[in-house]
C-alpha cells in the first residue's frame, strides 16, 4: 500500500522540478527564452508552455476536474505544434502565469484525491489509471523537461543547476576548457581518431 508520505514526497519533488524549469528563464531576454536551440525548435519558454498544457490536462480532465481555462486539444501535440513554442503575441508573464495557475489546480487535485483515485487517460493504451500513476508520469515528464531546460540554458550562458544559487559554474573558465579538451580527447581516442 502506498501511503500519504509517499504522496507528499512525490508531490514535493514534482514541485521542485517545476520551479527548476521556471528558473531557467530568469535573467534571459525574450529572444533567448524563445529561440530554437535544437534542430526541432526546442526552446525554454516552449518547454514551460508545453508542461502547462499537459499538467493541466493530466490533473484536470483525467480526474474529472477540468482546468478552467481553454487548452489545445490533446491530439494537437504533433511535432512543431503550438504547445512547444511561444508566438510573438504570447508573453513570458502570460505563459509562466498560466503554469503557476496550473500548479495551483494540480496541487488542489492532489490534495483532494487519494493516491488510488481512479482516472482515465484517453490517449494511453491502458487508459484506466490511478492518481499515483499520473503523479509518477507527470513527475517524470517535468524532470525530463527540466533536464532539457538545463542543457538549453547551459548552451546560452553556461548557467546550470536547479536554483539560482547553483547557476554559476563552481570552477573557472580555464578548468572547464581543460575538462572539455579531456572529454574531446577521450571521444576521439575511443573512435580511433586520436
PyMOL commands that set and color helices and strands:
alter all, ss='L'
color gray80, all
select helices_A, chain A and resi 4-23+30-34+44-58+61-63+82-84+92-112+131-157+164-166+173-190
alter helices_A, ss='H'
color red, helices_A
select strands_A, chain A and resi 118-120+128-130
alter strands_A, ss='S'
color yellow, strands_A
deselect
rebuild
show_as cartoon
